Amino acid sequence: MKLGPRLIRNNRTSSSYQFKSSSAAAAMAEEISSPSTVTTTTTKKSSKWPSLLRWIPTSTDHIIAAEKRLLSLIKTPYTQENVNIGSGPPGSKVRWFRSTSNESRFINTVTFDSKEDSPTLVMVHGYGASQGFFFRNFDFLAKHFKVIAIDQLGWGGSSRPDFTCKSTEETEAWFIDSLEEWRKSKNLSNFILLGHSFGGYVAAKYALKHPEHVKHLVLVGSAGFSQESEQSERLTRFRATWKGAIINHLWESNFTPQKIIRGLGPWGPDLVRKYTTARFGSYSTGDVLTEDESKLLTDYVYHTLAAKASGELCLKYIFSFGAFARSPLLQSASEWKVPTSFIYGFDDWMSYQGAQEARKNMNVPCDIIRVPQGGHFVFIDNPSGFHSAVLYACRRFISSDPDNYQFPEGLTSA
């Protein structure tokens, strides 16, 4: 069974399609290997070679089709659109930073049906991920918010310009400015901004530059709250070994995990399957994926990782080896203007202690919530705990009596 999109708007700003809920997730899981495309008004180059004959069996059409199959698990109707963000930041002499092309770029966006007057929640994914990673959360959150999830520029189904940034400042601008152009195209303001991991770093940097548009910041396992000077003795010793020296060299050479997947060609999907099975299965601390969820997520993850390198190349400019921020958010804590909630899984490798240090210098309301049975992907590991944390974080916007809103049982306030 295949779901067909219904065109609801087509103009110079974006191309948009609406999808209704389906109970055919199992059938879709079995169709993963079948060719499937989604038609948009965006002009994209496609290979003349059949998918089975390509060394890297993916394309933008494959990404959108895989996204559609994964989101078939969602019961809430949604609209998918490519939001036009132009060819570069206004006033800039470069087109999304030194690209030779003046073509317009697009941000892949999904918006879920919601109750009228629901507060807007914009969700931003992390490094090596895309908006579909929130598939276990959309149905619940859409009951309380107008949920909008995006693929950042250079990720997922969004445009993938050549990444030619040469500094931390330029790289941050790549993501912050593209998010701001997306906001303008969507005519949004006064929204809640949620970011996970690297997406939390981008969300925080965006809120520092454009606080007038964000009424609350929710940072989930956020990167950027540690700095290289905080390196543990163990990591320092490892970097001094020959193995550490090689890995550090690869890091500084911008050798990303995605390059391994592309290098494996037709064997790449099997590596991704082993990763998702282990990470969200045998090594999961919370709710393991069902067979259908695992198949659909694996398919989606492969296509988003194996596609053209773009946003992923930000890695060495944003973080040093060990994921230490080159421009730590700790240094900007006193400049915070937006009330903030931090959410961490108990087993998150990102330490909540960095958020505690930042809070000491913040002059805005700030709470830190820890969720049991969850790691770095707490929203996948323990969806119900994550949902309770988000509702508590946003209680001022969803409750008529936020001052008496009870802290969720089972969660921990740090």
VENHU-V473170 format. One record per residue. N is the residue number from 0. RES is the residue in one small letter. OMEGA is omega in whole degrees, 0 to 359 (* if undefined). NEAR is the number of other C-alpha atoms within 8 Angstrom. D_LAST is the distance of its C-alpha to the last C-alpha in Angstrom with 1 decimal. Layout:
N	RES	OMEGA	NEAR	D_LAST
N	RES	OMEGA	NEAR	D_LAST
//
This chain:
0	m	178	5	47.3
1	k	177	4	46.3
2	l	179	5	44.7
3	g	179	5	46.5
4	p	175	8	44.9
5	r	182	7	46.4
6	l	180	8	46.8
7	i	176	7	45.7
8	r	179	8	45.8
9	n	179	9	47.4
10	n	185	6	47.6
11	r	182	6	47.2
12	t	183	7	43.5
13	s	170	12	42.3
14	s	193	14	43.4
15	s	181	13	41.8
16	y	180	12	42.0
17	q	179	12	40.9
18	f	177	12	40.0
19	k	183	8	40.1
20	s	182	10	38.2
21	s	176	9	40.0
22	s	187	7	40.0
23	a	182	9	41.5
24	a	181	12	38.5
25	a	178	7	40.2
26	a	179	8	43.4
27	m	179	12	41.5
28	a	180	11	40.0
29	e	183	7	43.5
30	e	186	7	44.7
31	i	183	11	42.4
32	s	181	5	45.4
33	s	178	5	47.6
34	p	180	5	48.2
35	s	180	7	46.4
36	t	174	8	46.2
37	v	182	8	44.9
38	t	174	4	47.2
39	t	180	7	45.9
40	t	181	6	47.8
41	t	177	6	46.2
42	t	181	5	48.7
43	k	175	4	47.4
44	k	178	4	49.3
45	s	182	5	49.7
46	s	176	5	51.3
47	k	181	4	54.8
48	w	174	6	54.1
49	p	184	7	53.2
50	s	185	7	49.7
51	l	183	5	50.9
52	l	180	7	52.8
53	r	176	9	50.0
54	w	176	6	48.3
55	i	188	8	44.9
56	p	178	10	45.3
57	t	178	11	43.1
58	s	177	9	43.4
59	t	178	8	41.8
60	d	177	10	43.6
61	h	180	11	42.1
62	i	182	14	38.5
63	i	178	11	39.1
64	a	178	11	40.9
65	a	176	13	38.1
66	e	180	10	35.5
67	k	179	8	37.8
68	r	179	13	38.1
69	l	182	14	34.3
70	l	172	9	33.8
71	s	176	13	36.6
72	l	184	13	33.8
73	i	180	11	32.6
74	k	182	10	34.3
75	t	176	11	33.5
76	p	182	11	36.3
77	y	176	11	35.4
78	t	175	11	37.2
79	q	180	12	37.3
80	e	172	11	38.6
81	n	185	13	39.2
82	v	183	14	38.2
83	n	177	13	40.5
84	i	178	13	38.8
85	g	183	10	42.1
86	s	179	10	43.2
87	g	179	12	41.0
88	p	178	12	39.1
89	p	178	4	41.4
90	g	181	4	43.2
91	s	178	7	42.4
92	k	181	4	45.4
93	v	183	9	43.8
94	r	188	13	43.1
95	w	170	10	39.5
96	f	171	11	40.1
97	r	174	8	43.6
98	s	180	12	44.3
99	t	183	5	48.1
100	s	175	5	47.9
101	n	181	7	47.8
102	e	179	6	47.0
103	s	178	9	44.3
104	r	185	11	40.9
105	f	174	13	38.9
106	i	177	16	35.3
107	n	189	15	35.2
108	t	172	12	33.4
109	v	180	11	32.9
110	t	185	11	32.5
111	f	177	13	32.0
112	d	182	10	33.9
113	s	176	11	31.9
114	k	180	9	32.6
115	e	179	4	34.2
116	d	175	4	32.0
117	s	177	9	28.8
118	p	182	11	26.3
119	t	178	11	26.6
120	l	178	12	23.9
121	v	185	12	24.9
122	m	184	12	23.4
123	v	183	16	23.8
124	h	181	17	23.9
125	g	182	12	23.0
126	y	178	8	25.4
127	g	181	7	28.1
128	a	175	13	27.2
129	s	187	13	28.6
130	q	181	13	27.8
131	g	178	10	29.1
132	f	178	10	26.0
133	f	187	9	24.5
134	f	180	11	27.4
135	r	187	9	25.3
136	n	188	10	23.5
137	f	184	12	26.4
138	d	182	10	28.0
139	f	185	8	25.0
140	l	180	10	23.8
141	a	176	13	27.4
142	k	185	8	27.6
143	h	185	11	25.2
144	f	164	12	25.7
145	k	188	14	28.5
146	v	175	15	27.1
147	i	179	12	28.6
148	a	184	11	27.8
149	i	163	14	29.5
150	d	179	16	30.6
151	q	179	15	30.1
152	l	180	13	33.4
153	g	182	13	34.6
154	w	172	16	32.7
155	g	182	13	33.5
156	g	177	11	36.4
157	s	177	14	36.2
158	s	180	11	38.8
159	r	178	11	38.7
160	p	173	9	40.4
161	d	181	7	41.4
162	f	183	10	38.4
163	t	176	7	40.0
164	c	185	10	37.2
165	k	183	7	37.7
166	s	176	7	34.7
167	t	181	10	31.0
168	e	179	6	31.9
169	e	183	10	34.3
170	t	176	13	32.0
171	e	180	11	29.2
172	a	178	9	31.9
173	w	184	12	33.1
174	f	182	11	30.0
175	i	182	11	29.1
176	d	179	9	32.8
177	s	176	13	33.4
178	l	179	10	30.4
179	e	177	8	31.9
180	e	175	11	35.3
181	w	180	12	34.0
182	r	179	10	32.4
183	k	180	8	35.8
184	s	179	10	37.7
185	k	179	7	35.6
186	n	181	6	35.8
187	l	170	8	32.2
188	s	177	8	30.2
189	n	182	9	27.3
190	f	173	13	25.3
191	i	182	13	21.8
192	l	180	14	21.3
193	l	178	14	19.2
194	g	179	18	19.4
195	h	173	14	18.5
196	s	176	15	18.5
197	f	175	13	21.6
198	g	174	14	21.9
199	g	176	19	18.5
200	y	180	14	20.1
201	v	180	12	23.2
202	a	180	14	21.5
203	a	179	11	19.7
204	k	178	11	23.1
205	y	182	11	24.9
206	a	176	13	22.9
207	l	182	10	23.5
208	k	184	6	27.2
209	h	184	8	27.6
210	p	182	11	25.1
211	e	182	7	27.8
212	h	186	10	27.6
213	v	180	14	23.8
214	k	175	12	22.4
215	h	181	12	18.8
216	l	177	15	17.2
217	v	184	15	15.2
218	l	186	16	14.3
219	v	181	12	14.1
220	g	191	17	13.6
221	s	171	15	15.2
222	a	172	13	17.6
223	g	182	13	18.5
224	f	173	12	15.6
225	s	181	12	17.3
226	q	189	12	20.8
227	e	181	9	23.8
228	s	181	4	23.7
229	e	182	6	20.6
230	q	177	8	22.6
231	s	179	6	22.2
232	e	180	6	25.4
233	r	180	6	25.9
234	l	179	9	26.0
235	t	179	9	28.3
236	r	180	8	30.6
237	f	180	9	30.7
238	r	180	11	31.7
239	a	179	8	34.5
240	t	180	8	36.0
241	w	177	7	38.5
242	k	179	8	36.2
243	g	179	10	33.5
244	a	180	10	36.2
245	i	181	8	37.4
246	i	178	8	34.0
247	n	178	10	33.2
248	h	178	8	36.7
249	l	179	9	36.1
250	w	182	12	32.9
251	e	176	10	34.7
252	s	181	7	37.6
253	n	174	9	35.3
254	f	185	8	36.0
255	t	176	10	33.6
256	p	181	6	33.0
257	q	180	9	34.8
258	k	177	9	38.0
259	i	181	8	38.1
260	i	178	14	38.1
261	r	182	10	40.8
262	g	180	7	42.8
263	l	177	8	42.9
264	g	184	10	44.6
265	p	177	9	45.4
266	w	180	7	43.4
267	g	180	13	40.2
268	p	180	11	39.3
269	d	178	7	39.5
270	l	179	9	37.0
271	v	179	12	34.5
272	r	179	10	35.2
273	k	179	8	34.4
274	y	183	8	31.1
275	t	179	12	29.9
276	t	180	10	31.3
277	a	186	10	29.4
278	r	183	9	26.1
279	f	179	12	25.9
280	g	187	10	28.1
281	s	181	8	28.5
282	y	181	7	25.3
283	s	177	12	23.1
284	t	183	9	20.2
285	g	182	8	20.5
286	d	181	9	23.5
287	v	179	10	26.3
288	l	171	9	28.5
289	t	180	6	31.8
290	e	179	6	35.0
291	d	179	10	35.6
292	e	181	10	32.1
293	s	180	11	32.5
294	k	185	9	36.0
295	l	178	13	35.2
296	l	179	11	32.0
297	t	179	12	33.8
298	d	181	12	36.7
299	y	182	13	34.6
300	v	180	10	32.6
301	y	185	11	35.9
302	h	179	13	37.6
303	t	181	13	34.7
304	l	187	11	34.4
305	a	181	14	38.2
306	a	184	9	39.3
307	k	177	5	40.3
308	a	179	12	38.0
309	s	182	11	36.6
310	g	181	11	33.0
311	e	184	11	32.0
312	l	175	10	33.8
313	c	196	9	31.1
314	l	188	9	29.3
315	k	180	12	30.9
316	y	181	11	30.8
317	i	184	12	27.0
318	f	168	11	25.8
319	s	180	13	27.4
320	f	185	9	27.7
321	g	179	6	24.4
322	a	175	7	22.8
323	f	184	12	22.2
324	a	176	15	22.6
325	r	175	11	25.8
326	s	190	9	24.7
327	p	177	12	20.9
328	l	177	14	18.9
329	l	182	11	17.3
330	q	182	7	20.8
331	s	187	8	20.8
332	a	182	11	17.6
333	s	181	8	19.8
334	e	183	7	21.9
335	w	179	10	19.4
336	k	185	9	21.2
337	v	175	11	19.4
338	p	191	10	16.3
339	t	172	12	13.7
340	s	174	13	11.1
341	f	176	14	9.6
342	i	179	14	9.9
343	y	168	16	9.9
344	g	179	15	11.8
345	f	185	10	11.0
346	d	179	9	14.2
347	d	177	13	14.0
348	w	170	6	16.0
349	m	185	9	14.3
350	s	177	8	11.5
351	y	182	9	8.2
352	q	175	6	8.8
353	g	177	10	11.5
354	a	177	11	9.5
355	q	178	10	7.8
356	e	180	9	11.5
357	a	183	12	12.8
358	r	181	9	11.0
359	k	183	6	12.7
360	n	180	8	16.0
361	m	178	12	15.5
362	n	179	7	17.7
363	v	177	9	16.5
364	p	183	7	13.9
365	c	174	10	10.7
366	d	182	10	7.7
367	i	186	13	5.3
368	i	178	13	6.1
369	r	186	12	7.0
370	v	180	17	10.6
371	p	178	11	12.7
372	q	179	12	16.2
373	g	176	18	15.6
374	g	182	13	16.1
375	h	175	12	16.8
376	f	185	10	18.8
377	v	182	15	16.3
378	f	173	12	18.6
379	i	183	12	21.5
380	d	183	15	20.0
381	n	184	14	18.4
382	p	184	12	19.8
383	s	177	6	19.2
384	g	178	11	15.5
385	f	180	12	15.3
386	h	178	12	17.6
387	s	179	9	15.6
388	a	180	13	12.6
389	v	180	9	15.3
390	l	178	9	16.9
391	y	179	11	14.0
392	a	185	9	13.3
393	c	185	9	17.1
394	r	180	10	17.8
395	r	186	8	19.7
396	f	183	6	22.2
397	i	183	9	22.8
398	s	177	8	22.7
399	s	180	5	25.3
400	d	186	7	23.0
401	p	182	8	19.5
402	d	180	4	18.7
403	n	179	5	19.2
404	y	186	9	17.5
405	q	175	5	15.8
406	f	187	6	12.2
407	p	179	8	13.4
408	e	178	4	14.2
409	g	177	7	13.0
410	l	182	12	9.8
411	t	175	7	6.3
412	s	181	7	3.8
413	a	*	7	0.0
//
